[in-house]
Amino acid sequence: MAGAMLATGTHRAPQLFRLAGEGANACVVPSARGAKAIAITRRMAELLTLAELEAALACLMVRARMEHRGMVTLNADDVKVLADAQAARLIAYPPTLCRALEKVLDTDHSVERVPDVLPWIPFFVDPWTPAGGMRNTDSRRLEELRSTLS
C-alpha cells in the first residue's frame, strides 16, 4: 500500500477490507480526500506480485480521485482508461499494471455481496464479466497500456 500511496500522492492511508468472493478483484470507496477505503479479495492478493498489487491499488486510488473531482460525468469506461494511463505514469513502470490487469482478466474476478446502496463503487475489473471473457473496455484498457510499452 505504501508504494501506491507514494505514487499517487495520497497522504492518508485508506482503510483496508477483505472483499468476499473467490475471484481476484478489488474496489475503492472514493471520498473528498481520494480513497476512503479499499476492499480486496484474498485471491487477488495471492495472484499478484507485490509490485502488481501496488499498481492495481494505485489505479484504484487514481480512480477515486477522478470520481471526487467530478470526472464521473465521463463515460465510466473512459474513466477506467484514463485512470490506467495516469496510474501507469505515476508508478513509472507501465508493464506492472499491464500484467496485473492481464492476470485478473484471465481468472475469475467475481465478488460476492456488493452493497446495493453503493452500486457506483469502482472495481479494478468489472466483477460481472466471466473469467477469460473481456468486455470492449477491458480490451481497450489493455491496448492502451500496451501502447505505452512501445
DAQUIRA-V789962 format. One record per residue. N is the residue number from 1. PSI is psi in whole degrees, -180 to 180 (* if undefined). OMEGA is omega in degrees with one decimal (* if undefined). BURIAL is + if it has 24 or more other C-alpha atoms within 12 Angstrom, else -. Layout:
# DAQUIRA-V789962
n:N psi:PSI omega:OMEGA burial:BURIAL
n:N psi:PSI omega:OMEGA burial:BURIAL
This chain:
# DAQUIRA-V789962
n:1 psi:-34 omega:-177.0 burial:+
n:2 psi:-40 omega:178.8 burial:-
n:3 psi:-41 omega:178.5 burial:+
n:4 psi:-40 omega:178.8 burial:+
n:5 psi:-44 omega:179.6 burial:+
n:6 psi:-46 omega:-178.1 burial:-
n:7 psi:-36 omega:-175.7 burial:+
n:8 psi:-2 omega:180.0 burial:+
n:9 psi:26 omega:179.5 burial:-
n:10 psi:124 omega:-176.3 burial:+
n:11 psi:-26 omega:-179.8 burial:-
n:12 psi:123 omega:-178.0 burial:-
n:13 psi:130 omega:175.7 burial:-
n:14 psi:155 omega:174.8 burial:+
n:15 psi:144 omega:178.1 burial:-
n:16 psi:137 omega:178.8 burial:-
n:17 psi:156 omega:173.3 burial:-
n:18 psi:129 omega:180.0 burial:+
n:19 psi:130 omega:-178.8 burial:+
n:20 psi:146 omega:176.2 burial:+
n:21 psi:159 omega:-179.0 burial:-
n:22 psi:-14 omega:-176.6 burial:+
n:23 psi:170 omega:177.2 burial:+
n:24 psi:109 omega:-179.3 burial:+
n:25 psi:170 omega:177.4 burial:+
n:26 psi:158 omega:175.9 burial:+
n:27 psi:165 omega:-177.9 burial:+
n:28 psi:145 omega:173.4 burial:+
n:29 psi:109 omega:-178.6 burial:+
n:30 psi:152 omega:174.6 burial:+
n:31 psi:-180 omega:180.0 burial:+
n:32 psi:-24 omega:-178.9 burial:-
n:33 psi:17 omega:-179.2 burial:-
n:34 psi:-117 omega:-178.0 burial:+
n:35 psi:118 omega:177.2 burial:+
n:36 psi:-41 omega:-179.0 burial:+
n:37 psi:152 omega:175.0 burial:+
n:38 psi:133 omega:176.3 burial:+
n:39 psi:137 omega:-175.7 burial:+
n:40 psi:142 omega:177.3 burial:+
n:41 psi:155 omega:177.2 burial:+
n:42 psi:-39 omega:-178.4 burial:-
n:43 psi:-40 omega:179.4 burial:+
n:44 psi:-41 omega:178.3 burial:+
n:45 psi:-35 omega:179.8 burial:+
n:46 psi:-34 omega:-173.9 burial:-
n:47 psi:-40 omega:-173.3 burial:+
n:48 psi:150 omega:171.4 burial:+
n:49 psi:168 omega:178.9 burial:-
n:50 psi:-44 omega:-179.9 burial:-
n:51 psi:-42 omega:179.3 burial:+
n:52 psi:-41 omega:179.1 burial:+
n:53 psi:-44 omega:178.2 burial:+
n:54 psi:-35 omega:176.8 burial:+
n:55 psi:-43 omega:178.5 burial:+
n:56 psi:-42 omega:178.6 burial:+
n:57 psi:-39 omega:176.4 burial:+
n:58 psi:-41 omega:178.4 burial:+
n:59 psi:-44 omega:178.8 burial:+
n:60 psi:-38 omega:178.2 burial:+
n:61 psi:-40 omega:176.2 burial:+
n:62 psi:-44 omega:179.9 burial:+
n:63 psi:-37 omega:177.6 burial:+
n:64 psi:-42 omega:179.0 burial:+
n:65 psi:-40 omega:178.7 burial:+
n:66 psi:-40 omega:179.2 burial:+
n:67 psi:-44 omega:-177.7 burial:+
n:68 psi:-34 omega:-177.3 burial:-
n:69 psi:11 omega:174.0 burial:-
n:70 psi:10 omega:-179.8 burial:-
n:71 psi:3 omega:177.8 burial:-
n:72 psi:-13 omega:176.8 burial:-
n:73 psi:-20 omega:174.5 burial:-
n:74 psi:156 omega:172.4 burial:-
n:75 psi:133 omega:-177.2 burial:-
n:76 psi:-35 omega:178.8 burial:-
n:77 psi:-38 omega:178.1 burial:+
n:78 psi:-37 omega:178.1 burial:-
n:79 psi:-42 omega:178.7 burial:+
n:80 psi:-45 omega:-179.2 burial:+
n:81 psi:-44 omega:178.5 burial:+
n:82 psi:-41 omega:179.1 burial:+
n:83 psi:-41 omega:177.2 burial:+
n:84 psi:-47 omega:-177.5 burial:+
n:85 psi:-45 omega:-179.3 burial:+
n:86 psi:-42 omega:178.9 burial:+
n:87 psi:-40 omega:178.6 burial:+
n:88 psi:-40 omega:177.6 burial:+
n:89 psi:-42 omega:-176.5 burial:+
n:90 psi:-38 omega:180.0 burial:+
n:91 psi:-10 omega:174.6 burial:+
n:92 psi:14 omega:175.8 burial:-
n:93 psi:80 omega:-175.9 burial:+
n:94 psi:-33 omega:-179.5 burial:+
n:95 psi:-29 omega:-179.6 burial:+
n:96 psi:-46 omega:178.7 burial:+
n:97 psi:-37 omega:178.4 burial:+
n:98 psi:-46 omega:178.7 burial:+
n:99 psi:-40 omega:178.7 burial:+
n:100 psi:-45 omega:179.7 burial:+
n:101 psi:-43 omega:178.5 burial:+
n:102 psi:-45 omega:-178.7 burial:+
n:103 psi:-44 omega:-178.0 burial:+
n:104 psi:-39 omega:179.4 burial:+
n:105 psi:-29 omega:-178.0 burial:+
n:106 psi:-8 omega:-178.0 burial:+
n:107 psi:176 omega:175.4 burial:+
n:108 psi:130 omega:179.1 burial:+
n:109 psi:27 omega:178.3 burial:+
n:110 psi:157 omega:177.1 burial:+
n:111 psi:162 omega:178.3 burial:+
n:112 psi:156 omega:171.7 burial:-
n:113 psi:55 omega:173.4 burial:-
n:114 psi:125 omega:-176.3 burial:-
n:115 psi:126 omega:178.3 burial:-
n:116 psi:-26 omega:-178.2 burial:-
n:117 psi:-15 omega:-180.0 burial:-
n:118 psi:60 omega:-176.7 burial:-
n:119 psi:-12 omega:-176.0 burial:-
n:120 psi:1 omega:-178.9 burial:-
n:121 psi:126 omega:179.5 burial:+
n:122 psi:128 omega:174.9 burial:+
n:123 psi:155 omega:175.9 burial:+
n:124 psi:-45 omega:176.5 burial:+
n:125 psi:140 omega:179.7 burial:+
n:126 psi:115 omega:-175.2 burial:+
n:127 psi:-7 omega:-177.9 burial:+
n:128 psi:4 omega:175.6 burial:-
n:129 psi:130 omega:-178.9 burial:+
n:130 psi:152 omega:178.5 burial:-
n:131 psi:137 omega:-180.0 burial:+
n:132 psi:-17 omega:177.1 burial:-
n:133 psi:141 omega:-177.3 burial:-
n:134 psi:133 omega:171.4 burial:+
n:135 psi:164 omega:177.9 burial:-
n:136 psi:-36 omega:179.2 burial:-
n:137 psi:-44 omega:-177.9 burial:+
n:138 psi:-44 omega:179.1 burial:+
n:139 psi:-35 omega:177.2 burial:-
n:140 psi:-41 omega:178.1 burial:-
n:141 psi:-46 omega:179.4 burial:+
n:142 psi:-43 omega:179.9 burial:+
n:143 psi:-45 omega:179.4 burial:-
n:144 psi:-44 omega:179.2 burial:+
n:145 psi:-43 omega:179.9 burial:+
n:146 psi:-32 omega:-179.4 burial:+
n:147 psi:-25 omega:177.8 burial:-
n:148 psi:-16 omega:-178.3 burial:-
n:149 psi:-20 omega:-176.5 burial:-
n:150 psi:* omega:* burial:-
